[in-house]
Amino acid sequence: MSAEGSGLVPGDHPDRIKWNAKYSSGFVPSFRPNPLAPQALALGLPEGPVADLACGPSGAALLAVFAAAAAAVADGGVLAWEAYTDDARRTRPGLPPEWCLAPGEPASLLPPEFSVLDQSEIPGRDRRRLLARRAG
């Protein structure tokens, strides 16, 4: 893809410029898994498929599908979730409020058949992590 764009996003679009500035030179990707992944795998999971809805900050945008994600967890399976908290809007004012966790969330959004194994703040990151198991 050229710097001028593919035709879908113009080459002078602010998001394209920001993306290219961030990743064009000197960027070294990290292939370390989110700490929730090894924690979840260590719990022992039921046989069957695994769904990874998103990785990185985009997980916050998926807060709108949290109920559907919880419903998709098999009996005995685990749900691992990380998203921005309301505090993130202080340093990221353009972050939509519906992408941010209110106090007590996402644990308070879980159906009753889930047990919260851990819900914790990520110091200095304005994010909260959840690890929960569905009964079964």
ZABA-528328 format. One record per atom (N, C-alpha, C): atom name; x, y, z; residue number from 1. Coordinates in pm, whole numbers. Example, Ala and Ser with C-alpha at 12.3 -4.5 7.8 and 13.67 -1.06 7.14 Angstrom:
REM ZABA-528328
REC atome      X      Y      Z num
REC     N   1319   -569    780   1
REC    CA   1230   -450    780   1
REC     C   1320   -330    780   1
REC     N   1285   -225    708   2
REC    CA   1367   -106    714   2
REC     C   1290      3    787   2
END
This chain:
REM ZABA-528328
REC atome      X      Y      Z num
REC     N     85   -117      0   1
REC    CA      0      0      0   1
REC     C     90    123      0   1
REC     N     55    217    -80   2
REC    CA    137    338    -89   2
REC     C    100    436     21   2
REC     N    188    531     41   3
REC    CA    162    636    141   3
REC     C     46    724     99   3
REC     N     10    718    -28   4
REC    CA   -101    800    -78   4
REC     C   -236    738    -44   4
REC     N   -238    614     -1   5
REC    CA   -363    550     38   5
REC     C   -411    452    -66   5
REC     N   -507    372    -25   6
REC    CA   -559    268   -111   6
REC     C   -683    313   -186   6
REC     N   -727    432   -164   7
REC    CA   -851    477   -222   7
REC     C   -962    479   -119   7
REC     N   -948    399    -12   8
REC    CA  -1049    396     93   8
REC     C  -1024    504    197   8
REC     N   -898    526    228   9
REC    CA   -860    629    324   9
REC     C   -760    721    254   9
REC     N   -793    847    240  10
REC    CA   -702    939    170  10
REC     C   -565    947    238  10
REC     N   -462    970    158  11
REC    CA   -326    979    210  11
REC     C   -306   1090    311  11
REC     N   -390   1195    306  12
REC    CA   -375   1306    400  12
REC     C   -473   1296    517  12
REC     N   -539   1182    533  13
REC    CA   -633   1164    644  13
REC     C   -554   1166    776  13
REC     N   -603   1237    878  14
REC    CA   -529   1249   1005  14
REC     C   -496   1113   1069  14
REC     N   -587   1016   1059  15
REC    CA   -559    885   1118  15
REC     C   -446    815   1044  15
REC     N   -442    827    911  16
REC    CA   -334    766    834  16
REC     C   -201    831    870  16
REC     N   -201    962    882  17
REC    CA    -78   1034    916  17
REC     C    -28    991   1054  17
REC     N   -119    982   1151  18
REC    CA    -81    941   1287  18
REC     C    -27    797   1287  18
REC     N    -95    706   1216  19
REC    CA    -52    566   1208  19
REC     C     87    557   1145  19
REC     N    105    623   1032  20
REC    CA    234    616    964  20
REC     C    346    675   1049  20
REC     N    318    784   1120  21
REC    CA    420    844   1206  21
REC     C    459    749   1318  21
REC     N    362    677   1372  22
REC    CA    389    587   1483  22
REC     C    466    462   1440  22
REC     N    434    407   1322  23
REC    CA    489    277   1283  23
REC     C    590    279   1169  23
REC     N    621    396   1114  24
REC    CA    707    397    995  24
REC     C    855    380   1026  24
REC     N    904    433   1135  25
REC    CA   1048    419   1160  25
REC     C   1076    400   1308  25
REC     N   1164    308   1335  26
REC    CA   1206    286   1473  26
REC     C   1110    206   1558  26
REC     N    996    168   1505  27
REC    CA    899     92   1583  27
REC     C    943    -54   1591  27
REC     N    946   -108   1711  28
REC    CA    979   -248   1732  28
REC     C    856   -314   1795  28
REC     N    793   -406   1722  29
REC    CA    672   -468   1777  29
REC     C    704   -559   1894  29
REC     N    609   -574   1982  30
REC    CA    621   -665   2095  30
REC     C    531   -784   2070  30
REC     N    584   -901   2090  31
REC    CA    504  -1022   2071  31
REC     C    476  -1090   2205  31
REC     N    490  -1012   2313  32
REC    CA    458  -1065   2445  32
REC     C    307  -1074   2458  32
REC     N    256  -1186   2508  33
REC    CA    111  -1195   2525  33
REC     C     63  -1106   2638  33
REC     N    -60  -1066   2630  34
REC    CA   -122   -994   2740  34
REC     C   -116  -1087   2862  34
REC     N    -85  -1035   2981  35
REC    CA    -74  -1120   3100  35
REC     C   -201  -1202   3128  35
REC     N   -315  -1160   3078  36
REC    CA   -436  -1238   3100  36
REC     C   -432  -1373   3028  36
REC     N   -363  -1380   2914  37
REC    CA   -359  -1505   2837  37
REC     C   -295  -1620   2915  37
REC     N   -173  -1605   2968  38
REC    CA   -118  -1717   3044  38
REC     C   -196  -1746   3172  38
REC     N   -253  -1643   3234  39
REC    CA   -335  -1667   3354  39
REC     C   -455  -1754   3319  39
REC     N   -524  -1722   3210  40
REC    CA   -641  -1799   3169  40
REC     C   -603  -1941   3132  40
REC     N   -495  -1956   3056  41
REC    CA   -453  -2090   3013  41
REC     C   -410  -2176   3131  41
REC     N   -356  -2116   3234  42
REC    CA   -312  -2191   3352  42
REC     C   -429  -2247   3432  42
REC     N   -548  -2197   3409  43
REC    CA   -665  -2241   3484  43
REC     C   -720  -2374   3436  43
REC     N   -677  -2417   3318  44
REC    CA   -735  -2537   3260  44
REC     C   -868  -2501   3196  44
REC     N   -879  -2526   3069  45
REC    CA   -998  -2487   2995  45
REC     C  -1070  -2609   2941  45
REC     N  -1201  -2600   2922  46
REC    CA  -1274  -2712   2863  46
REC     C  -1233  -2729   2716  46
REC     N  -1254  -2848   2662  47
REC    CA  -1227  -2872   2521  47
REC     C  -1317  -2782   2437  47
REC     N  -1265  -2738   2325  48
REC    CA  -1345  -2657   2235  48
REC     C  -1269  -2537   2184  48
REC     N  -1335  -2459   2103  49
REC    CA  -1269  -2343   2042  49
REC     C  -1244  -2231   2143  49
REC     N  -1150  -2146   2107  50
REC    CA  -1117  -2028   2185  50
REC     C  -1145  -1907   2098  50
REC     N  -1207  -1806   2154  51
REC    CA  -1234  -1683   2079  51
REC     C  -1146  -1572   2133  51
REC     N  -1076  -1505   2045  52
REC    CA   -998  -1387   2080  52
REC     C  -1061  -1273   2002  52
REC     N  -1138  -1190   2072  53
REC    CA  -1211  -1084   2003  53
REC     C  -1123   -968   1964  53
REC     N  -1025   -939   2044  54
REC    CA   -938   -825   2014  54
REC     C   -816   -832   2103  54
REC     N   -714   -766   2058  55
REC    CA   -596   -753   2142  55
REC     C   -558   -606   2143  55
REC     N   -488   -566   2246  56
REC    CA   -448   -427   2255  56
REC     C   -562   -336   2292  56
REC     N   -545   -206   2271  57
REC    CA   -645   -107   2312  57
REC     C   -781   -126   2245  57
REC     N   -784   -195   2131  58
REC    CA   -913   -211   2063  58
REC     C  -1011   -291   2147  58
REC     N   -962   -365   2247  59
REC    CA  -1053   -437   2335  59
REC     C  -1152   -346   2403  59
REC     N  -1113   -220   2427  60
REC    CA  -1203   -125   2490  60
REC     C  -1321    -96   2400  60
REC     N  -1299    -88   2271  61
REC    CA  -1408    -59   2179  61
REC     C  -1510   -172   2178  61
REC     N  -1465   -291   2218  62
REC    CA  -1555   -406   2218  62
REC     C  -1639   -418   2343  62
REC     N  -1632   -320   2432  63
REC    CA  -1714   -325   2552  63
REC     C  -1861   -340   2515  63
REC     N  -1900   -289   2399  64
REC    CA  -2038   -299   2353  64
REC     C  -2081   -444   2331  64
REC     N  -1986   -535   2312  65
REC    CA  -2022   -675   2289  65
REC     C  -1990   -763   2410  65
REC     N  -1968   -702   2525  66
REC    CA  -1930   -778   2644  66
REC     C  -2034   -885   2678  66
REC     N  -2161   -851   2675  67
REC    CA  -2267   -949   2709  67
REC     C  -2264  -1067   2613  67
REC     N  -2246  -1040   2486  68
REC    CA  -2240  -1149   2388  68
REC     C  -2116  -1235   2409  68
REC     N  -2005  -1173   2444  69
REC    CA  -1883  -1248   2470  69
REC     C  -1902  -1339   2592  69
REC     N  -1962  -1286   2697  70
REC    CA  -1987  -1367   2817  70
REC     C  -2081  -1483   2784  70
REC     N  -2182  -1459   2703  71
REC    CA  -2276  -1564   2665  71
REC     C  -2209  -1673   2583  71
REC     N  -2102  -1640   2513  72
REC    CA  -2034  -1737   2427  72
REC     C  -1936  -1826   2504  72
REC     N  -1910  -1796   2630  73
REC    CA  -1815  -1875   2709  73
REC     C  -1880  -2008   2745  73
REC     N  -1809  -2118   2717  74
REC    CA  -1859  -2252   2747  74
REC     C  -1863  -2274   2898  74
REC     N  -1946  -2369   2940  75
REC    CA  -1947  -2407   3081  75
REC     C  -1807  -2447   3124  75
REC     N  -1759  -2392   3234  76
REC    CA  -1625  -2419   3284  76
REC     C  -1518  -2335   3216  76
REC     N  -1556  -2256   3118  77
REC    CA  -1461  -2171   3046  77
REC     C  -1435  -2041   3119  77
REC     N  -1342  -1965   3068  78
REC    CA  -1305  -1839   3131  78
REC     C  -1322  -1723   3034  78
REC     N  -1345  -1608   3092  79
REC    CA  -1353  -1483   3018  79
REC     C  -1243  -1393   3072  79
REC     N  -1157  -1348   2983  80
REC    CA  -1051  -1254   3018  80
REC     C  -1080  -1126   2941  80
REC     N  -1077  -1013   3010  81
REC    CA  -1116   -886   2948  81
REC     C  -1028   -775   3002  81
REC     N   -991   -684   2914  82
REC    CA   -916   -566   2956  82
REC     C   -970   -448   2879  82
REC     N   -993   -339   2948  83
REC    CA  -1045   -220   2881  83
REC     C  -1005    -95   2960  83
REC     N  -1017     18   2893  84
REC    CA   -991    146   2958  84
REC     C  -1095    174   3066  84
REC     N  -1053    244   3170  85
REC    CA  -1146    290   3273  85
REC     C  -1189    433   3241  85
REC     N  -1286    482   3315  86
REC    CA  -1330    621   3298  86
REC     C  -1213    719   3314  86
REC     N  -1117    684   3399  87
REC    CA  -1001    771   3422  87
REC     C   -921    796   3294  87
REC     N   -928    705   3199  88
REC    CA   -851    720   3075  88
REC     C   -894    843   2996  88
REC     N  -1014    889   3017  89
REC    CA  -1064   1004   2942  89
REC     C   -995   1134   2983  89
REC     N   -928   1135   3098  90
REC    CA   -853   1255   3138  90
REC     C   -734   1278   3047  90
REC     N   -665   1170   3010  91
REC    CA   -548   1182   2923  91
REC     C   -581   1156   2776  91
REC     N   -698   1099   2750  92
REC    CA   -743   1072   2613  92
REC     C   -885   1128   2598  92
REC     N   -899   1259   2591  93
REC    CA  -1032   1320   2590  93
REC     C  -1120   1277   2473  93
REC     N  -1061   1229   2366  94
REC    CA  -1141   1185   2251  94
REC     C  -1193   1043   2264  94
REC     N  -1157    975   2372  95
REC    CA  -1201    837   2393  95
REC     C  -1350    836   2424  95
REC     N  -1429    764   2346  96
REC    CA  -1574    763   2371  96
REC     C  -1607    705   2509  96
REC     N  -1696    769   2583  97
REC    CA  -1728    721   2718  97
REC     C  -1781    578   2719  97
REC     N  -1851    538   2613  98
REC    CA  -1908    402   2609  98
REC     C  -1800    295   2593  98
REC     N  -1677    333   2565  99
REC    CA  -1566    239   2557  99
REC     C  -1498    222   2692  99
REC     N  -1538    298   2792 100
REC    CA  -1468    302   2920 100
REC     C  -1548    233   3029 100
REC     N  -1476    164   3116 101
REC    CA  -1538     95   3228 101
REC     C  -1570    191   3341 101
REC     N  -1689    180   3393 102
REC    CA  -1729    254   3513 102
REC     C  -1677    177   3635 102
REC     N  -1678    238   3753 103
REC    CA  -1635    166   3873 103
REC     C  -1711     34   3888 103
REC     N  -1637    -73   3918 104
REC    CA  -1697   -205   3937 104
REC     C  -1711   -286   3809 104
REC     N  -1702   -222   3695 105
REC    CA  -1713   -295   3569 105
REC     C  -1575   -348   3529 105
REC     N  -1565   -454   3455 106
REC    CA  -1671   -530   3391 106
REC     C  -1733   -637   3480 106
REC     N  -1679   -662   3601 107
REC    CA  -1735   -768   3686 107
REC     C  -1885   -750   3709 107
REC     N  -1928   -626   3730 108
REC    CA  -2070   -602   3757 108
REC     C  -2158   -629   3635 108
REC     N  -2099   -645   3518 109
REC    CA  -2175   -673   3396 109
REC     C  -2191   -822   3369 109
REC     N  -2122   -905   3448 110
REC    CA  -2126  -1049   3426 110
REC     C  -2261  -1110   3464 110
REC     N  -2306  -1211   3390 111
REC    CA  -2424  -1287   3432 111
REC     C  -2394  -1362   3563 111
REC     N  -2498  -1402   3637 112
REC    CA  -2476  -1463   3769 112
REC     C  -2401  -1596   3767 112
REC     N  -2395  -1664   3655 113
REC    CA  -2325  -1794   3651 113
REC     C  -2172  -1781   3645 113
REC     N  -2121  -1659   3650 114
REC    CA  -1976  -1636   3649 114
REC     C  -1925  -1607   3789 114
REC     N  -1805  -1656   3816 115
REC    CA  -1732  -1622   3938 115
REC     C  -1612  -1538   3899 115
REC     N  -1595  -1426   3964 116
REC    CA  -1480  -1340   3936 116
REC     C  -1358  -1399   4006 116
REC     N  -1256  -1431   3927 117
REC    CA  -1130  -1482   3981 117
REC     C  -1035  -1368   4014 117
REC     N  -1041  -1264   3933 118
REC    CA   -957  -1147   3957 118
REC     C  -1012  -1030   3878 118
REC     N  -1017   -916   3942 119
REC    CA  -1042   -790   3873 119
REC     C   -946   -690   3934 119
REC     N   -861   -632   3850 120
REC    CA   -759   -544   3903 120
REC     C   -728   -430   3808 120
REC     N   -683   -321   3870 121
REC    CA   -640   -203   3794 121
REC     C   -498   -227   3743 121
REC     N   -467   -170   3631 122
REC    CA   -330   -175   3578 122
REC     C   -268    -40   3612 122
REC     N   -179    -37   3710 123
REC    CA   -123     91   3757 123
REC     C    -62    173   3644 123
REC     N   -100    300   3640 124
REC    CA    -45    393   3543 124
REC     C    -94    375   3401 124
REC     N   -188    286   3377 125
REC    CA   -234    259   3241 125
REC     C   -381    295   3218 125
REC     N   -454    331   3324 126
REC    CA   -597    363   3313 126
REC     C   -676    249   3251 126
REC     N   -640    127   3288 127
REC    CA   -709      8   3239 127
REC     C   -740    -84   3355 127
REC     N   -839   -170   3332 128
REC    CA   -877   -270   3432 128
REC     C   -885   -405   3362 128
REC     N   -839   -508   3433 129
REC    CA   -843   -645   3381 129
REC     C   -940   -728   3463 129
REC     N  -1003   -822   3393 130
REC    CA  -1096   -915   3457 130
REC     C  -1063  -1056   3412 130
REC     N  -1070  -1148   3505 131
REC    CA  -1062  -1290   3474 131
REC     C  -1176  -1355   3551 131
REC     N  -1265  -1423   3479 132
REC    CA  -1383  -1483   3542 132
REC     C  -1409  -1622   3481 132
REC     N  -1464  -1711   3561 133
REC    CA  -1496  -1847   3515 133
REC     C  -1648  -1868   3517 133
REC     N  -1696  -1930   3412 134
REC    CA  -1839  -1965   3404 134
REC     C  -1856  -2100   3473 134
REC     N  -1958  -2111   3557 135
REC    CA  -1986  -2237   3627 135
REC     C  -2010  -2348   3527 135
REC     N  -1982  -2468   3572 136
REC    CA  -2011  -2581   3483 136
REC     C  -1913  -2684   3492 136
END
